Amino acid sequence: MPQRCAAQARYAVFHSPADGASGGRYDVQSAPNMHHELTILTHEMNGAPVSVLQGAPLRLRCENELDFKMVKWIAAAIEFMNDFADLGAGQGGSNEDHEFYGYRTPI
């Protein structure tokens, strides 16, 4: 079980609900990246609630990251933790667990 500690957390983990057989998706972001001026957690767009197509009810936008790190449909949970090695396959997100090579590792 990952060690969780909100006050001194090194990572934020964003969980999206299950989408069929995948059992849900998650993405890990570093605490410094969450403080970046180009990172926002949004619930509205152009003065209206974010649509389902745009990622409602919440969407994470990290303009300094690749598109796959911009989590849509955040509804299940947002966790703060010190380590994510025991979360999923331990690679830092659903995409990294199944498609890429690891947390912030160049391809």
C-alpha positions as CSV (number, residue, x, y, z in Angstrom):
1,M,0.0,0.0,0.0
2,P,1.5,3.4,-1.0
3,Q,2.3,5.8,1.9
4,R,-0.2,8.6,1.9
5,C,0.5,12.0,3.5
6,A,-1.2,15.1,2.3
7,A,0.8,17.6,4.3
8,Q,4.2,16.5,2.8
9,A,3.0,14.8,-0.4
10,R,5.4,14.6,-3.3
11,Y,2.7,13.6,-5.8
12,A,-0.9,14.2,-6.7
13,V,-2.8,11.2,-8.2
14,F,-5.9,11.9,-10.3
15,H,-8.4,9.0,-10.7
16,S,-11.0,8.7,-13.4
17,P,-13.9,6.3,-13.3
18,A,-13.8,2.9,-15.0
19,D,-14.3,2.9,-18.8
20,G,-15.3,-0.6,-19.5
21,A,-12.6,-3.3,-19.1
22,S,-9.8,-1.0,-18.0
23,G,-11.1,-0.7,-14.4
24,G,-10.4,3.0,-14.2
25,R,-7.5,5.3,-15.1
26,Y,-5.1,7.3,-13.0
27,D,-2.2,9.7,-13.6
28,V,0.5,10.8,-11.2
29,Q,1.7,14.4,-11.2
30,S,4.6,15.8,-9.1
31,A,3.9,18.4,-6.5
32,P,6.1,21.0,-8.2
33,N,4.2,20.5,-11.5
34,M,0.9,21.1,-9.7
35,H,2.3,24.5,-8.7
36,H,3.4,25.3,-12.3
37,E,1.8,28.5,-13.7
38,L,0.4,26.5,-16.7
39,T,-1.3,23.8,-14.6
40,I,-5.0,24.2,-13.9
41,L,-7.8,22.0,-12.5
42,T,-10.9,23.2,-14.2
43,H,-14.7,22.6,-13.9
44,E,-15.7,25.2,-16.4
45,M,-14.8,26.5,-19.9
46,N,-15.8,29.8,-21.4
47,G,-18.1,30.5,-18.5
48,A,-20.0,27.3,-18.7
49,P,-19.5,23.9,-17.0
50,V,-17.0,21.6,-18.8
51,S,-18.8,19.3,-21.1
52,V,-18.5,15.5,-21.0
53,L,-16.5,15.7,-24.3
54,Q,-14.1,18.2,-22.7
55,G,-13.7,16.1,-19.6
56,A,-16.5,16.9,-17.1
57,P,-16.8,17.0,-14.1
58,L,-13.2,18.0,-13.7
59,R,-10.3,18.2,-16.1
60,L,-6.6,18.6,-15.4
61,R,-4.7,20.8,-17.8
62,C,-0.9,20.7,-17.7
63,E,0.2,22.9,-20.7
64,N,3.8,22.0,-19.9
65,E,3.1,18.3,-20.4
66,L,2.2,16.0,-23.3
67,D,-1.6,15.6,-24.0
68,F,-1.8,12.2,-22.4
69,K,-1.0,13.8,-19.0
70,M,-4.1,16.0,-19.2
71,V,-6.6,13.9,-17.2
72,K,-10.2,14.0,-18.2
73,W,-13.3,12.9,-16.2
74,I,-11.7,13.3,-12.8
75,A,-14.6,12.0,-10.6
76,A,-13.3,9.0,-8.6
77,A,-10.6,10.7,-6.4
78,I,-7.6,13.0,-6.1
79,E,-5.0,11.5,-3.7
80,F,-1.8,13.0,-2.3
81,M,1.1,10.6,-1.6
82,N,4.8,10.4,-1.1
83,D,5.3,7.3,-3.3
84,F,3.4,5.6,-6.1
85,A,5.5,2.5,-6.6
86,D,2.6,0.2,-5.4
87,L,-0.1,2.1,-7.4
88,G,-1.1,0.2,-10.6
89,A,2.1,-1.1,-12.2
90,G,4.1,1.6,-10.4
91,Q,4.9,3.5,-13.5
92,G,3.1,6.8,-12.8
93,G,-0.2,6.4,-14.7
94,S,-2.4,4.2,-16.7
95,N,-0.7,5.2,-20.0
96,E,2.8,4.5,-18.6
97,D,1.7,1.2,-17.1
98,H,0.4,-0.1,-20.4
99,E,2.0,1.8,-23.3
100,F,5.1,3.7,-22.3
101,Y,8.4,3.0,-20.4
102,G,8.0,4.7,-17.1
103,Y,7.6,7.8,-15.1
104,R,9.1,10.6,-17.1
105,T,11.5,8.3,-18.9
106,P,12.4,9.5,-22.4
107,I,11.2,7.2,-25.2
